[in-house]
Amino acid sequence: MILCVQTPNAALSVAAWQEILDALDAMTPLIEDVGVGTAFLDMYGADGDVASWSRTIRALLVPFVSEPRIGAGPNRFCARAAARHGNGTTIAPGEEAQMLAPMPLDALELEPDVVERLHLLGITTLGALAALPHGPFVRRFGSDAARWHDAARGVDRAPFIPRGHTMPIEAAMLGEGSAQSEAAVVFALRVLLGRICSDLERCGKRASALQLEIELENADTARVEVQLAAATSQEREMLDVLRAKLEGATFPAPISGLHLRALGLEEGGEPMPLLAGDEIDRASVAVTLARLEAMLGEPVRRAHTRAAHSLEERFSYEPFALPKRDPPGDVPAQPQLVPQLRLLAVTEIDVRLRRGEPAAIGHRVVQRCAGPWRIEEGWFASAVVRDEYDVQLEDGEICRIYRQGDHWYLRGSYD
C-alpha cells in the first residue's frame, strides 16, 4: 500500500521539508520526495493498517504542520488523488476505477487549456474520461493523453523512486603552518581519508561521493566535488580519484586547511560478483574521467537519445556516469527492441486522404496513422513548415511521411 502525505503549508522551506521527511523515516525507509509539500510512503511489509499509520503520521508531524492530508492506494496516483480529494480515504486494490470516477479532473493536474477543452466535450470527472475510447482520445490530445487515460482508470506505471539518505562522515585538518607542495597536500589527504574510511567501516557504510573544502592563507575557500565510480570504503580508490581531480589545479595562496566529507552513503560492504573477469574496472574509469575533467575544465559528457518527433531533436548531452551494478543474483533485463527510422532519399509520393488523414499511399492502404507533428525550421521568411506522420501500411511496412504545402513526401522507413 502507498500512502500520500501532503502538508497544507505551501510556504515550507526546503530545510523544514527535509526535517518532515526525516520524521517520516520512523514509518518506513521507502519515501519518495516529489517536491516540498508532497511525499509518498511505501508501506509494504509494515505492521498495522491505514488508520493506525495515519494516526502515527499525524502525531509525528505535530511539531511541523497542522492537519496534513493523507490518502492511501495501490499506487502513487490513487494515493495522491485520495489525499487531495478525500482526506483519509483509502482506495483498495480492485476499486480504483469506482473510487476515482466521481473525482474532478483536477486530480490529473492538467494544464488549464487542456481542462477547458475537455470541459467543452462534457468531460468533467475521471469516470467520464476513463469511459472514452483510448485510441481516438490519444490521437486527439497527443501522447501525454495515454497517461491521463490510464490514471483515470487507476493505472499508474511510474516507478516508485525512494529518496537517497545522506549521512556525512567528515574529517578536517586545520592548524598552524601551510602546504606549498603537492607532496604535503597528498600526505594530508591520506591522513584524512584514513580517518574517514575507518569511520565508514565501523558503521558498515560506503561512500559514493566526496566533498573537499580547501582553505587558503588569503582566507579564500575552494570546493571540489568528486563522484566515485561505485560506492566504496577503500582508501586507495578514493585517493586515486581525488589526486586525478586535483591534477593541474593551482591556487592563489598556500593551502592552510583541508576539510573532507564522505557523502551518498550506502549500506554494506563492497559487493563483488562471483565472476568479475569481464567487468569494467570502474575505479580506473573514474580516475580517467577525473583526469579528463581536470584537463578540460568541464564535465565529461555523452550523447543521449531521447523521444522526439523531429529527427534533429532526438539527442542531447548529459554528464557521463557509469551504470550502477545489478545486485548479485539479479537477472539482467532483456533489451527492448525499438524500431529505428532509416532515412531515405526524399521522394514525392501520391497520398489519398480520408477525414484529413492519410488513407492510402499509391495503391497501398494505410492501416494505422499517428500524427501530425508540426515541424518548423528556419527563421521568418525563410522558415520551412511541414506536418509529419508515421503510417503503417497494409503490407506491414511503417513509414515516415510528411506534407509540405500541397505536396506529400516519403522521408524514411522503420526497420
Backbone torsions as a table, in degrees:
resi	resn	phi	psi	omega
1	MET	NA	137.8	178.3
2	ILE	-105.0	132.0	173.5
3	LEU	-104.4	141.7	172.6
4	CYS	-113.4	127.2	178.5
5	VAL	-116.4	122.8	178.1
6	GLN	-123.4	134.0	179.8
7	THR	-96.4	142.1	-177.3
8	PRO	-75.3	-17.6	-175.7
9	ASN	-89.2	104.3	-178.1
10	ALA	-76.0	-11.8	-177.0
11	ALA	-94.0	16.9	178.5
12	LEU	-61.5	139.2	174.4
13	SER	-78.4	162.6	178.8
14	VAL	-62.1	-39.5	-180.0
15	ALA	-64.0	-42.6	179.1
16	ALA	-65.3	-37.7	178.8
17	TRP	-65.8	-37.9	177.6
18	GLN	-64.2	-35.3	176.4
19	GLU	-65.2	-38.0	177.6
20	ILE	-64.5	-43.2	178.5
21	LEU	-63.0	-38.7	177.9
22	ASP	-64.4	-35.9	177.8
23	ALA	-67.5	-36.6	179.6
24	LEU	-70.1	-15.1	176.5
25	ASP	-59.8	-22.1	178.1
26	ALA	-67.0	-20.0	179.6
27	MET	-86.7	-47.3	-177.4
28	THR	-161.7	146.1	175.3
29	PRO	-78.1	-9.4	-177.9
30	LEU	-96.1	90.5	-178.3
31	ILE	-125.9	127.4	176.0
32	GLU	-104.0	121.8	178.8
33	ASP	-95.1	112.9	-179.3
34	VAL	-104.5	12.1	-179.7
35	GLY	131.8	158.3	-177.7
36	VAL	-55.9	121.0	176.9
37	GLY	107.6	-13.8	-178.3
38	THR	-139.8	131.4	177.6
39	ALA	-144.1	149.8	175.4
40	PHE	-111.8	139.8	178.9
41	LEU	-120.3	124.2	176.1
42	ASP	-90.0	111.5	-174.0
43	MET	-98.9	16.6	-179.1
44	TYR	-57.9	126.8	178.0
45	GLY	83.6	-5.0	-179.4
46	ALA	-78.7	145.6	177.5
47	ASP	-73.1	147.9	177.1
48	GLY	103.4	-171.4	179.0
49	ASP	-131.5	-178.8	-175.3
50	VAL	-60.3	-39.6	-178.5
51	ALA	-62.9	-45.7	-179.4
52	SER	-69.2	-37.5	177.5
53	TRP	-63.0	-41.7	-179.5
54	SER	-63.4	-42.5	178.8
55	ARG	-62.2	-41.9	-179.4
56	THR	-65.7	-42.2	179.9
57	ILE	-62.9	-43.7	179.7
58	ARG	-62.2	-38.3	178.6
59	ALA	-67.4	-39.7	-179.7
60	LEU	-65.5	-32.2	-174.6
61	LEU	-94.1	3.1	179.0
62	VAL	-55.1	-42.3	179.9
63	PRO	-68.0	-12.7	-172.8
64	PHE	-110.4	-49.8	-175.5
65	VAL	-141.3	163.6	176.2
66	SER	-111.6	138.7	175.7
67	GLU	52.6	63.4	172.6
68	PRO	-66.6	149.6	177.4
69	ARG	-90.5	132.9	-176.1
70	ILE	-131.0	134.4	175.5
71	GLY	-138.6	156.4	-178.4
72	ALA	-133.4	146.1	179.0
73	GLY	-167.1	173.7	-179.1
74	PRO	-74.8	-12.5	177.3
75	ASN	-147.3	178.1	-173.4
76	ARG	-64.7	-44.5	-177.2
77	PHE	-64.3	-45.2	-179.6
78	CYS	-61.7	-41.8	-179.8
79	ALA	-64.4	-41.2	-179.2
80	ARG	-68.2	-41.5	178.1
81	ALA	-64.0	-38.7	179.4
82	ALA	-65.6	-37.5	179.4
83	ALA	-71.6	-38.8	-174.7
84	ARG	-76.7	-38.5	-172.9
85	HIS	-114.3	2.6	178.3
86	GLY	-161.6	67.9	-175.1
87	ASN	-47.2	122.5	-178.7
88	GLY	91.4	-2.0	-177.9
89	THR	-76.8	144.9	174.3
90	THR	-118.2	126.0	174.8
91	ILE	-100.3	109.8	-176.5
92	ALA	-79.3	151.1	175.6
93	PRO	-56.2	133.9	-178.1
94	GLY	94.4	-14.2	-179.7
95	GLU	-111.1	14.2	-173.4
96	GLU	-59.2	-54.6	-176.3
97	ALA	-61.3	-41.3	-178.4
98	GLN	-65.8	-42.7	-177.4
99	MET	-74.7	-32.8	-177.8
100	LEU	-80.9	-24.2	-171.5
101	ALA	-50.9	-46.0	-177.3
102	PRO	-79.6	-5.8	-175.9
103	MET	-74.5	147.3	-179.3
104	PRO	-73.4	169.1	-179.8
105	LEU	-66.1	-14.1	178.8
106	ASP	-56.4	-27.2	-178.7
107	ALA	-61.4	-24.8	-179.2
108	LEU	-84.8	-11.5	-179.7
109	GLU	53.5	51.8	-179.4
110	LEU	-83.6	162.8	173.5
111	GLU	-66.6	146.5	-177.5
112	PRO	-55.9	-37.2	-178.3
113	ASP	-68.4	-32.4	177.1
114	VAL	-68.7	-43.1	178.5
115	VAL	-60.5	-40.9	-179.8
116	GLU	-63.8	-41.1	178.7
117	ARG	-64.1	-40.9	179.1
118	LEU	-66.8	-38.7	178.4
119	HIS	-63.2	-37.1	178.7
120	LEU	-63.7	-25.8	177.0
121	LEU	-88.0	1.7	179.9
122	GLY	84.2	14.2	-179.9
123	ILE	-97.6	108.9	-178.4
124	THR	-123.3	-10.0	-178.8
125	THR	-128.7	163.1	178.0
126	LEU	-64.3	-34.8	179.0
127	GLY	-63.1	-42.4	178.7
128	ALA	-65.4	-37.4	178.3
129	LEU	-67.6	-41.7	-179.0
130	ALA	-64.1	-27.6	-178.2
131	ALA	-76.6	-12.8	179.7
132	LEU	-70.1	146.8	175.1
133	PRO	-65.4	132.8	-170.6
134	HIS	-61.4	-51.9	-174.5
135	GLY	-59.4	-56.4	179.8
136	PRO	-59.9	-35.9	-179.7
137	PHE	-64.6	-43.6	-179.9
138	VAL	-67.5	-39.9	179.0
139	ARG	-64.2	-32.0	-177.8
140	ARG	-81.1	-36.2	-173.6
141	PHE	-107.7	-0.9	176.5
142	GLY	97.0	175.7	-173.2
143	SER	-63.7	-31.9	179.1
144	ASP	-63.1	-23.6	-177.7
145	ALA	-64.8	-24.7	177.3
146	ALA	-62.5	-40.6	178.5
147	ARG	-68.5	-38.3	178.4
148	TRP	-63.4	-43.3	-177.7
149	HIS	-65.6	-40.8	176.3
150	ASP	-61.2	-46.8	-177.5
151	ALA	-61.7	-39.9	179.8
152	ALA	-62.4	-24.9	177.0
153	ARG	-94.1	3.7	177.9
154	GLY	87.9	18.7	-179.9
155	VAL	-105.8	124.8	178.7
156	ASP	-130.3	109.6	-176.4
157	ARG	-92.3	-2.1	-179.0
158	ALA	-69.8	135.7	-179.0
159	PRO	-73.0	152.3	174.9
160	PHE	-82.5	123.8	-175.9
161	ILE	-118.4	98.6	-179.5
162	PRO	-63.9	147.3	178.0
163	ARG	-72.9	151.1	177.0
164	GLY	-79.7	151.8	178.0
165	HIS	-108.4	133.5	-179.9
166	THR	-118.3	121.4	174.3
167	MET	-125.2	95.9	-174.4
168	PRO	-66.1	136.4	169.6
169	ILE	-117.5	125.4	-170.8
170	GLU	-137.3	161.8	175.9
171	ALA	-148.0	145.2	-177.0
172	ALA	-130.4	150.3	174.9
173	MET	-132.4	98.5	-177.7
174	LEU	-129.8	136.6	179.7
175	GLY	173.3	-164.4	-177.9
176	GLU	-72.5	155.4	178.4
177	GLY	89.2	174.1	-179.4
178	SER	-149.8	159.7	179.9
179	ALA	-106.9	121.2	178.1
180	GLN	-112.9	-0.9	-178.9
181	SER	-121.2	155.1	179.5
182	GLU	-63.9	-37.3	-178.4
183	ALA	-62.2	-39.2	180.0
184	ALA	-66.5	-38.5	179.2
185	VAL	-67.6	-42.9	179.3
186	VAL	-63.2	-40.2	178.0
187	PHE	-61.6	-43.2	179.4
188	ALA	-64.1	-38.9	178.0
189	LEU	-64.3	-37.9	177.4
190	ARG	-60.7	-43.3	-179.6
191	VAL	-62.7	-46.7	-179.3
192	LEU	-64.7	-43.3	179.5
193	LEU	-65.1	-34.6	176.2
194	GLY	-60.3	-42.5	178.8
195	ARG	-66.4	-44.9	-176.7
196	ILE	-65.8	-45.7	-178.9
197	CYS	-65.1	-33.8	175.8
198	SER	-64.0	-41.8	178.2
199	ASP	-66.2	-39.4	179.3
200	LEU	-61.8	-44.0	-178.6
201	GLU	-66.7	-36.6	-179.5
202	ARG	-65.0	-35.7	-178.3
203	CYS	-99.5	9.3	176.0
204	GLY	66.0	38.4	-178.2
205	LYS	-118.5	166.2	169.6
206	ARG	-140.4	147.3	-173.9
207	ALA	-103.2	144.8	177.3
208	SER	-109.8	-3.2	179.4
209	ALA	-154.1	155.4	176.8
210	LEU	-128.5	147.7	175.5
211	GLN	-129.1	120.2	-177.7
212	LEU	-113.6	122.1	174.4
213	GLU	-105.2	127.9	-176.5
214	ILE	-114.0	118.0	178.1
215	GLU	-97.2	134.0	-177.2
216	LEU	-107.7	160.7	-178.2
217	GLU	-64.6	-24.4	179.4
218	ASN	-86.1	13.5	177.1
219	ALA	78.2	2.6	174.1
220	ASP	-77.2	159.5	178.1
221	THR	-132.5	133.8	175.4
222	ALA	-115.4	142.9	-179.5
223	ARG	-122.8	133.2	179.7
224	VAL	-121.9	124.5	177.4
225	GLU	-101.5	130.5	-177.3
226	VAL	-126.0	122.0	176.1
227	GLN	-99.5	122.0	-179.3
228	LEU	-81.7	153.8	-178.5
229	ALA	-64.8	-36.3	178.5
230	ALA	-151.7	149.6	179.5
231	ALA	-58.9	131.9	-174.7
232	THR	-151.3	163.5	171.7
233	SER	-124.2	20.0	-178.1
234	GLN	-90.2	121.4	-177.0
235	GLU	-60.5	-42.3	-175.5
236	ARG	-63.4	-42.9	-179.8
237	GLU	-62.6	-42.8	179.5
238	MET	-64.4	-42.2	-177.8
239	LEU	-64.8	-41.3	-179.9
240	ASP	-60.2	-43.2	-179.5
241	VAL	-68.9	-40.5	178.6
242	LEU	-62.1	-46.0	-179.7
243	ARG	-62.3	-41.3	179.0
244	ALA	-63.9	-38.2	-179.8
245	LYS	-66.3	-32.4	-176.2
246	LEU	-91.6	-5.7	-179.1
247	GLU	-58.3	128.8	177.8
248	GLY	81.2	-4.0	-179.4
249	ALA	-72.9	139.3	176.7
250	THR	-125.2	150.2	-178.1
251	PHE	-129.8	147.8	-175.5
252	PRO	-73.7	-7.3	-178.8
253	ALA	-152.7	159.8	177.2
254	PRO	-59.1	152.4	179.9
255	ILE	-80.4	128.5	-179.2
256	SER	-109.9	-13.7	-179.1
257	GLY	-164.8	150.9	177.7
258	LEU	-129.4	139.1	177.9
259	HIS	-132.7	114.5	-174.7
260	LEU	-115.6	133.9	-176.3
261	ARG	-131.1	135.8	174.7
262	ALA	-96.7	129.1	-176.9
263	LEU	-125.4	172.9	177.2
264	GLY	60.1	50.5	-174.4
265	LEU	-76.7	143.1	178.1
266	GLU	-127.3	159.2	-179.9
267	GLU	-74.9	153.7	167.2
268	GLY	85.4	176.4	-179.9
269	GLY	-89.2	-155.2	-176.2
270	GLU	-87.1	108.7	-179.7
271	PRO	-72.4	129.6	-180.0
272	MET	-125.1	129.1	177.1
273	PRO	-70.8	161.9	-179.5
274	LEU	-63.9	-44.7	179.5
275	LEU	-117.2	110.3	-175.3
276	ALA	-115.3	13.8	-175.1
277	GLY	-63.3	-34.1	-176.4
278	ASP	-97.5	6.4	-177.0
279	GLU	-78.8	154.5	174.7
280	ILE	-69.0	138.5	172.9
281	ASP	-76.7	91.7	-171.3
282	ARG	-64.2	-36.8	-179.8
283	ALA	-63.9	-42.4	179.6
284	SER	-64.9	-39.2	178.2
285	VAL	-63.6	-41.3	179.8
286	ALA	-63.6	-40.5	178.4
287	VAL	-64.4	-43.3	179.3
288	THR	-61.6	-43.4	178.6
289	LEU	-62.3	-42.7	-180.0
290	ALA	-62.4	-39.7	179.0
291	ARG	-67.4	-40.0	177.6
292	LEU	-62.7	-42.6	-180.0
293	GLU	-66.4	-37.6	177.2
294	ALA	-65.1	-36.6	-179.1
295	MET	-73.5	-42.5	-175.0
296	LEU	-84.2	-24.6	-178.0
297	GLY	78.0	15.6	178.7
298	GLU	-154.0	159.2	-178.0
299	PRO	-63.5	146.2	173.1
300	VAL	-75.1	132.0	-176.6
301	ARG	-124.2	162.3	176.4
302	ARG	-135.2	155.1	178.4
303	ALA	-75.2	141.5	-178.4
304	HIS	-135.3	127.5	178.7
305	THR	-81.7	149.6	-180.0
306	ARG	-143.7	160.8	-179.2
307	ALA	-72.5	127.1	177.0
308	ALA	-162.5	144.8	-179.5
309	HIS	-74.9	-35.1	178.6
310	SER	-82.8	130.2	-179.3
311	LEU	-60.3	-33.9	-176.6
312	GLU	-69.3	-16.2	-176.9
313	GLU	-106.8	13.2	-172.7
314	ARG	-88.5	13.8	176.4
315	PHE	-143.5	155.7	175.6
316	SER	-147.8	173.1	178.5
317	TYR	-115.2	137.9	-178.9
318	GLU	-139.5	155.4	178.9
319	PRO	-58.1	137.1	-179.0
320	PHE	-75.8	134.3	176.1
321	ALA	-148.0	141.0	177.6
322	LEU	-68.9	140.9	176.3
323	PRO	-65.4	149.9	178.6
324	LYS	-69.8	148.4	175.8
325	ARG	-68.3	145.3	171.1
326	ASP	-73.9	138.7	176.5
327	PRO	-56.8	146.0	-179.9
328	PRO	-54.3	135.5	177.7
329	GLY	94.4	-16.1	179.7
330	ASP	-73.3	142.3	177.4
331	VAL	-90.8	122.5	-178.9
332	PRO	-56.8	139.2	179.3
333	ALA	-67.7	141.3	178.4
334	GLN	-72.2	133.5	179.8
335	PRO	-61.5	140.3	-179.8
336	GLN	-89.3	128.3	179.8
337	LEU	-76.8	125.5	-179.4
338	VAL	-119.0	126.4	178.3
339	PRO	-58.0	138.4	-179.8
340	GLN	-109.8	134.3	-179.7
341	LEU	-81.9	121.1	178.5
342	ARG	-103.4	118.8	-178.1
343	LEU	-71.7	139.3	177.6
344	LEU	-118.3	166.3	173.2
345	ALA	-61.1	128.8	-176.9
346	VAL	-62.2	124.1	-176.8
347	THR	-130.4	134.5	176.8
348	GLU	-72.8	137.0	-176.4
349	ILE	-129.3	163.1	178.4
350	ASP	-97.5	118.3	-177.4
351	VAL	-122.3	130.1	173.7
352	ARG	-103.1	140.5	-174.7
353	LEU	-105.7	152.9	169.6
354	ARG	-140.0	117.7	-177.1
355	ARG	57.4	37.2	175.7
356	GLY	83.8	-2.5	-179.3
357	GLU	-115.7	152.8	178.3
358	PRO	-59.4	128.3	179.7
359	ALA	-112.0	-24.4	179.7
360	ALA	-158.9	145.4	174.5
361	ILE	-118.1	109.1	-173.2
362	GLY	63.7	-123.0	179.4
363	HIS	-98.2	3.7	-176.7
364	ARG	-100.7	129.8	-176.8
365	VAL	-81.2	140.3	175.7
366	VAL	-84.6	120.3	179.5
367	GLN	-84.8	-41.6	-179.5
368	ARG	-139.3	149.9	-177.3
369	CYS	-141.4	134.5	174.8
370	ALA	-125.2	139.0	-178.0
371	GLY	127.2	-172.0	5.3
372	PRO	-86.1	160.1	171.7
373	TRP	-119.2	119.6	-177.2
374	ARG	-77.9	123.9	178.8
375	ILE	-115.7	125.7	177.6
376	GLU	-122.8	126.0	-179.4
377	GLU	-129.0	145.7	179.1
378	GLY	91.1	-172.8	-174.2
379	TRP	-130.6	139.2	168.9
380	PHE	46.8	-118.2	-172.8
381	ALA	-66.2	-27.1	-178.3
382	SER	-93.2	8.1	-177.2
383	ALA	-66.6	141.2	176.8
384	VAL	-112.0	125.3	-177.6
385	VAL	-119.0	131.6	177.3
386	ARG	-145.0	156.2	175.9
387	ASP	-111.8	122.1	-176.9
388	GLU	-104.1	146.5	179.0
389	TYR	-134.0	148.0	165.0
390	ASP	-106.1	127.4	-177.0
391	VAL	-128.7	141.5	173.2
392	GLN	-105.8	123.7	-176.4
393	LEU	-90.8	168.9	-174.8
394	GLU	-64.0	-22.0	178.7
395	ASP	-90.7	6.3	177.0
396	GLY	95.9	-13.8	-179.4
397	GLU	-69.3	140.4	177.1
398	ILE	-113.5	126.8	-174.2
399	CYS	-125.8	155.4	168.6
400	ARG	-105.2	119.6	179.0
401	ILE	-124.2	162.2	176.5
402	TYR	-148.6	155.4	178.1
403	ARG	-111.5	130.0	176.2
404	GLN	-129.7	108.9	-172.7
405	GLY	69.6	-126.7	179.2
406	ASP	-99.9	6.8	-175.2
407	HIS	-112.7	149.4	179.0
408	TRP	-115.0	144.8	-176.9
409	TYR	-137.0	149.9	172.5
410	LEU	-92.1	125.6	-177.4
411	ARG	-103.7	-34.7	-177.6
412	GLY	-172.8	175.6	179.2
413	SER	-135.6	142.9	-179.4
414	TYR	-87.4	133.1	176.6
415	ASP	-99.2	NA	NA
